[in-house]
Amino acid sequence: MRSPTCGFANSHSHLDYNSRMTKPPAKDPLVSLARYSEMGFIIPAAVLLGFFLGKLADYWLHTKWLYLVGLLFGAVVGFWQVIVMAMAAFKKDE
């Protein structure tokens, strides 16, 4: 005699379709920690890189003010990158 579950006789015929679906994997807290700690390092790294590139440009061009431009540019780029990463993380979490 045939089982009512698509012609296959199995021991799980009493389960409905939804109970056999796999659940999505749980979010790993280490992945979140890595993502957010990366955000914390981006701003200082961008500011320092901008400062040192500005100092290098000052040395090369014999000026005394380009380090400020590099410092401000690094700060803007660092904050912009953190905002982009935060928006991407927010979309992933939804």
VMD Tcl script that builds the backbone (N, CA, C; Angstrom):
set m [mol new atoms 282]
animate dup $m
set s [atomselect $m all]
$s set {name element resname resid chain x y z} {
  {N N MET 1 A 0.838 -1.180 0.000}
  {CA C MET 1 A 0.000 0.000 0.000}
  {C C MET 1 A 0.882 1.242 0.000}
  {N N ARG 2 A 0.448 2.262 -0.699}
  {CA C ARG 2 A 1.230 3.478 -0.851}
  {C C ARG 2 A 0.939 4.457 0.269}
  {N N SER 3 A 1.982 5.180 0.668}
  {CA C SER 3 A 1.860 6.209 1.695}
  {C C SER 3 A 1.305 7.487 1.050}
  {N N PRO 4 A 0.596 8.321 1.800}
  {CA C PRO 4 A 0.040 9.544 1.219}
  {C C PRO 4 A 1.086 10.629 0.949}
  {N N THR 5 A 2.342 10.400 1.255}
  {CA C THR 5 A 3.359 11.432 1.047}
  {C C THR 5 A 4.096 11.194 -0.264}
  {N N CYS 6 A 3.519 11.576 -1.352}
  {CA C CYS 6 A 4.128 11.535 -2.684}
  {C C CYS 6 A 4.584 10.133 -3.083}
  {N N GLY 7 A 3.971 9.119 -2.588}
  {CA C GLY 7 A 4.305 7.765 -2.997}
  {C C GLY 7 A 5.509 7.174 -2.311}
  {N N PHE 8 A 6.160 7.893 -1.406}
  {CA C PHE 8 A 7.316 7.360 -0.710}
  {C C PHE 8 A 6.913 6.979 0.703}
  {N N ALA 9 A 7.256 5.797 1.085}
  {CA C ALA 9 A 6.970 5.345 2.442}
  {C C ALA 9 A 8.178 5.657 3.308}
  {N N ASN 10 A 8.033 6.624 4.226}
  {CA C ASN 10 A 9.121 6.927 5.133}
  {C C ASN 10 A 8.576 7.067 6.543}
  {N N SER 11 A 9.469 7.093 7.484}
  {CA C SER 11 A 9.050 7.155 8.879}
  {C C SER 11 A 8.640 8.563 9.289}
  {N N HIS 12 A 8.896 9.557 8.448}
  {CA C HIS 12 A 8.566 10.939 8.786}
  {C C HIS 12 A 7.299 11.420 8.094}
  {N N SER 13 A 6.428 10.528 7.721}
  {CA C SER 13 A 5.246 10.933 6.981}
  {C C SER 13 A 4.271 11.728 7.842}
  {N N HIS 14 A 4.424 11.679 9.168}
  {CA C HIS 14 A 3.518 12.424 10.029}
  {C C HIS 14 A 3.933 13.885 10.195}
  {N N LEU 15 A 5.132 14.261 9.701}
  {CA C LEU 15 A 5.603 15.638 9.810}
  {C C LEU 15 A 5.083 16.464 8.639}
  {N N ASP 16 A 4.797 17.711 8.895}
  {CA C ASP 16 A 4.380 18.575 7.796}
  {C C ASP 16 A 5.613 19.154 7.098}
  {N N TYR 17 A 5.385 19.877 6.040}
  {CA C TYR 17 A 6.477 20.387 5.214}
  {C C TYR 17 A 7.356 21.355 5.989}
  {N N ASN 18 A 6.779 22.241 6.774}
  {CA C ASN 18 A 7.544 23.269 7.475}
  {C C ASN 18 A 8.463 22.708 8.544}
  {N N SER 19 A 8.140 21.597 9.122}
  {CA C SER 19 A 8.985 21.060 10.186}
  {C C SER 19 A 10.279 20.462 9.636}
  {N N ARG 20 A 10.333 20.159 8.352}
  {CA C ARG 20 A 11.541 19.591 7.765}
  {C C ARG 20 A 12.455 20.645 7.155}
  {N N MET 21 A 12.038 21.886 7.158}
  {CA C MET 21 A 12.873 22.947 6.591}
  {C C MET 21 A 14.016 23.261 7.547}
  {N N THR 22 A 15.149 23.564 6.974}
  {CA C THR 22 A 16.287 23.907 7.810}
  {C C THR 22 A 16.186 25.370 8.239}
  {N N LYS 23 A 16.622 25.623 9.444}
  {CA C LYS 23 A 16.608 26.984 9.955}
  {C C LYS 23 A 17.867 27.700 9.482}
  {N N PRO 24 A 17.771 29.016 9.271}
  {CA C PRO 24 A 18.986 29.737 8.881}
  {C C PRO 24 A 20.000 29.696 10.013}
  {N N PRO 25 A 21.279 29.696 9.688}
  {CA C PRO 25 A 22.294 29.605 10.736}
  {C C PRO 25 A 22.245 30.837 11.638}
  {N N ALA 26 A 22.537 30.629 12.905}
  {CA C ALA 26 A 22.564 31.733 13.866}
  {C C ALA 26 A 23.751 32.627 13.558}
  {N N LYS 27 A 23.597 33.916 13.848}
  {CA C LYS 27 A 24.676 34.863 13.578}
  {C C LYS 27 A 25.790 34.658 14.586}
  {N N ASP 28 A 26.996 34.574 14.079}
  {CA C ASP 28 A 28.161 34.356 14.921}
  {C C ASP 28 A 28.553 35.672 15.597}
  {N N PRO 29 A 28.654 35.710 16.918}
  {CA C PRO 29 A 29.017 36.969 17.587}
  {C C PRO 29 A 30.433 37.435 17.256}
  {N N LEU 30 A 31.317 36.521 16.892}
  {CA C LEU 30 A 32.673 36.928 16.526}
  {C C LEU 30 A 32.694 37.706 15.210}
  {N N VAL 31 A 31.783 37.369 14.303}
  {CA C VAL 31 A 31.702 38.103 13.049}
  {C C VAL 31 A 31.250 39.532 13.310}
  {N N SER 32 A 30.262 39.704 14.175}
  {CA C SER 32 A 29.793 41.045 14.533}
  {C C SER 32 A 30.884 41.821 15.253}
  {N N LEU 33 A 31.596 41.163 16.147}
  {CA C LEU 33 A 32.682 41.824 16.866}
  {C C LEU 33 A 33.763 42.299 15.897}
  {N N ALA 34 A 34.112 41.466 14.943}
  {CA C ALA 34 A 35.133 41.850 13.957}
  {C C ALA 34 A 34.665 43.023 13.116}
  {N N ARG 35 A 33.396 42.991 12.717}
  {CA C ARG 35 A 32.864 44.068 11.880}
  {C C ARG 35 A 32.885 45.401 12.620}
  {N N TYR 36 A 32.436 45.412 13.859}
  {CA C TYR 36 A 32.350 46.666 14.598}
  {C C TYR 36 A 33.722 47.137 15.086}
  {N N SER 37 A 34.633 46.223 15.370}
  {CA C SER 37 A 35.974 46.664 15.748}
  {C C SER 37 A 36.707 47.239 14.537}
  {N N GLU 38 A 36.417 46.722 13.353}
  {CA C GLU 38 A 36.995 47.293 12.140}
  {C C GLU 38 A 36.530 48.736 11.960}
  {N N MET 39 A 35.272 48.998 12.277}
  {CA C MET 39 A 34.761 50.365 12.193}
  {C C MET 39 A 35.507 51.286 13.151}
  {N N GLY 40 A 35.873 50.781 14.317}
  {CA C GLY 40 A 36.590 51.592 15.284}
  {C C GLY 40 A 38.012 51.919 14.876}
  {N N PHE 41 A 38.609 51.100 14.033}
  {CA C PHE 41 A 39.980 51.343 13.593}
  {C C PHE 41 A 40.057 52.185 12.321}
  {N N ILE 42 A 38.972 52.297 11.602}
  {CA C ILE 42 A 39.015 52.991 10.317}
  {C C ILE 42 A 39.271 54.487 10.490}
  {N N ILE 43 A 38.579 55.130 11.408}
  {CA C ILE 43 A 38.729 56.586 11.556}
  {C C ILE 43 A 40.159 56.960 11.951}
  {N N PRO 44 A 40.733 56.380 13.018}
  {CA C PRO 44 A 42.114 56.764 13.338}
  {C C PRO 44 A 43.111 56.423 12.233}
  {N N ALA 45 A 42.913 55.303 11.565}
  {CA C ALA 45 A 43.831 54.925 10.488}
  {C C ALA 45 A 43.744 55.919 9.335}
  {N N ALA 46 A 42.533 56.335 8.981}
  {CA C ALA 46 A 42.379 57.291 7.880}
  {C C ALA 46 A 42.961 58.648 8.250}
  {N N VAL 47 A 42.750 59.082 9.496}
  {CA C VAL 47 A 43.286 60.368 9.933}
  {C C VAL 47 A 44.814 60.336 9.930}
  {N N LEU 48 A 45.400 59.278 10.453}
  {CA C LEU 48 A 46.864 59.175 10.468}
  {C C LEU 48 A 47.446 59.085 9.064}
  {N N LEU 49 A 46.797 58.326 8.201}
  {CA C LEU 49 A 47.274 58.226 6.826}
  {C C LEU 49 A 47.198 59.578 6.136}
  {N N GLY 50 A 46.103 60.302 6.321}
  {CA C GLY 50 A 45.990 61.634 5.731}
  {C C GLY 50 A 47.036 62.583 6.277}
  {N N PHE 51 A 47.281 62.514 7.594}
  {CA C PHE 51 A 48.295 63.367 8.209}
  {C C PHE 51 A 49.674 63.089 7.624}
  {N N PHE 52 A 50.058 61.819 7.567}
  {CA C PHE 52 A 51.403 61.487 7.068}
  {C C PHE 52 A 51.549 61.771 5.575}
  {N N LEU 53 A 50.491 61.569 4.808}
  {CA C LEU 53 A 50.578 61.931 3.394}
  {C C LEU 53 A 50.670 63.444 3.230}
  {N N GLY 54 A 49.977 64.193 4.091}
  {CA C GLY 54 A 50.093 65.647 4.064}
  {C C GLY 54 A 51.485 66.113 4.453}
  {N N LYS 55 A 52.064 65.475 5.473}
  {CA C LYS 55 A 53.442 65.815 5.875}
  {C C LYS 55 A 54.424 65.501 4.741}
  {N N LEU 56 A 54.199 64.383 4.062}
  {CA C LEU 56 A 55.045 64.026 2.929}
  {C C LEU 56 A 54.915 65.067 1.815}
  {N N ALA 57 A 53.693 65.504 1.542}
  {CA C ALA 57 A 53.478 66.539 0.527}
  {C C ALA 57 A 54.119 67.859 0.968}
  {N N ASP 58 A 54.053 68.183 2.270}
  {CA C ASP 58 A 54.721 69.388 2.780}
  {C C ASP 58 A 56.225 69.315 2.543}
  {N N TYR 59 A 56.820 68.202 2.819}
  {CA C TYR 59 A 58.262 68.031 2.638}
  {C C TYR 59 A 58.642 68.146 1.157}
  {N N TRP 60 A 57.816 67.502 0.315}
  {CA C TRP 60 A 58.117 67.448 -1.111}
  {C C TRP 60 A 57.923 68.811 -1.779}
  {N N LEU 61 A 56.855 69.535 -1.366}
  {CA C LEU 61 A 56.530 70.819 -1.995}
  {C C LEU 61 A 57.057 72.024 -1.214}
  {N N HIS 62 A 57.746 71.797 -0.097}
  {CA C HIS 62 A 58.305 72.858 0.749}
  {C C HIS 62 A 57.221 73.826 1.242}
  {N N THR 63 A 56.141 73.252 1.761}
  {CA C THR 63 A 55.067 74.054 2.350}
  {C C THR 63 A 54.941 73.666 3.817}
  {N N LYS 64 A 54.047 74.355 4.518}
  {CA C LYS 64 A 53.863 74.055 5.941}
  {C C LYS 64 A 52.391 73.876 6.316}
  {N N TRP 65 A 51.508 73.741 5.354}
  {CA C TRP 65 A 50.085 73.674 5.674}
  {C C TRP 65 A 49.367 72.467 5.072}
  {N N LEU 66 A 49.976 71.707 4.206}
  {CA C LEU 66 A 49.290 70.585 3.555}
  {C C LEU 66 A 48.990 69.434 4.518}
  {N N TYR 67 A 49.700 69.361 5.634}
  {CA C TYR 67 A 49.380 68.317 6.607}
  {C C TYR 67 A 47.980 68.526 7.171}
  {N N LEU 68 A 47.544 69.789 7.283}
  {CA C LEU 68 A 46.175 70.050 7.753}
  {C C LEU 68 A 45.134 69.586 6.740}
  {N N VAL 69 A 45.422 69.805 5.464}
  {CA C VAL 69 A 44.520 69.333 4.408}
  {C C VAL 69 A 44.442 67.809 4.447}
  {N N GLY 70 A 45.584 67.154 4.576}
  {CA C GLY 70 A 45.601 65.692 4.665}
  {C C GLY 70 A 44.879 65.185 5.892}
  {N N LEU 71 A 45.050 65.890 7.008}
  {CA C LEU 71 A 44.371 65.507 8.244}
  {C C LEU 71 A 42.851 65.606 8.098}
  {N N LEU 72 A 42.378 66.712 7.557}
  {CA C LEU 72 A 40.938 66.889 7.354}
  {C C LEU 72 A 40.392 65.911 6.316}
  {N N PHE 73 A 41.140 65.708 5.252}
  {CA C PHE 73 A 40.706 64.756 4.224}
  {C C PHE 73 A 40.621 63.343 4.797}
  {N N GLY 74 A 41.597 62.955 5.599}
  {CA C GLY 74 A 41.572 61.634 6.230}
  {C C GLY 74 A 40.388 61.479 7.173}
  {N N ALA 75 A 40.064 62.542 7.925}
  {CA C ALA 75 A 38.918 62.480 8.840}
  {C C ALA 75 A 37.614 62.324 8.069}
  {N N VAL 76 A 37.465 63.090 6.993}
  {CA C VAL 76 A 36.241 63.006 6.190}
  {C C VAL 76 A 36.103 61.618 5.568}
  {N N VAL 77 A 37.175 61.117 4.995}
  {CA C VAL 77 A 37.132 59.788 4.368}
  {C C VAL 77 A 36.862 58.702 5.408}
  {N N GLY 78 A 37.468 58.819 6.589}
  {CA C GLY 78 A 37.239 57.832 7.644}
  {C C GLY 78 A 35.794 57.812 8.109}
  {N N PHE 79 A 35.216 58.980 8.361}
  {CA C PHE 79 A 33.815 59.030 8.773}
  {C C PHE 79 A 32.894 58.540 7.669}
  {N N TRP 80 A 33.205 58.889 6.434}
  {CA C TRP 80 A 32.381 58.436 5.321}
  {C C TRP 80 A 32.400 56.904 5.220}
  {N N GLN 81 A 33.569 56.319 5.381}
  {CA C GLN 81 A 33.685 54.865 5.303}
  {C C GLN 81 A 32.930 54.181 6.448}
  {N N VAL 82 A 32.989 54.758 7.637}
  {CA C VAL 82 A 32.258 54.181 8.771}
  {C C VAL 82 A 30.755 54.261 8.520}
  {N N ILE 83 A 30.289 55.355 7.969}
  {CA C ILE 83 A 28.855 55.488 7.669}
  {C C ILE 83 A 28.430 54.461 6.626}
  {N N VAL 84 A 29.242 54.277 5.594}
  {CA C VAL 84 A 28.926 53.285 4.565}
  {C C VAL 84 A 28.889 51.876 5.160}
  {N N MET 85 A 29.860 51.553 6.012}
  {CA C MET 85 A 29.893 50.227 6.635}
  {C C MET 85 A 28.712 50.026 7.583}
  {N N ALA 86 A 28.350 51.071 8.316}
  {CA C ALA 86 A 27.214 50.958 9.245}
  {C C ALA 86 A 25.913 50.753 8.474}
  {N N MET 87 A 25.743 51.446 7.366}
  {CA C MET 87 A 24.534 51.265 6.568}
  {C C MET 87 A 24.476 49.869 5.973}
  {N N ALA 88 A 25.616 49.346 5.526}
  {CA C ALA 88 A 25.662 47.980 4.989}
  {C C ALA 88 A 25.369 46.953 6.073}
  {N N ALA 89 A 25.900 47.187 7.277}
  {CA C ALA 89 A 25.644 46.250 8.382}
  {C C ALA 89 A 24.186 46.307 8.790}
  {N N PHE 90 A 23.589 47.482 8.753}
  {CA C PHE 90 A 22.176 47.610 9.097}
  {C C PHE 90 A 21.302 46.873 8.092}
  {N N LYS 91 A 21.651 46.950 6.801}
  {CA C LYS 91 A 20.878 46.239 5.790}
  {C C LYS 91 A 21.029 44.734 5.939}
  {N N LYS 92 A 22.240 44.260 6.308}
  {CA C LYS 92 A 22.466 42.818 6.499}
  {C C LYS 92 A 21.683 42.275 7.670}
  {N N ASP 93 A 21.564 43.085 8.734}
  {CA C ASP 93 A 20.885 42.619 9.950}
  {C C ASP 93 A 19.383 42.532 9.792}
  {N N GLU 94 A 18.852 43.214 8.804}
  {CA C GLU 94 A 17.389 43.174 8.613}
  {C C GLU 94 A 16.929 41.922 7.961}
}
mol reanalyze $m
mol bondsrecalc $m
mol representation Tube
mol addrep $m
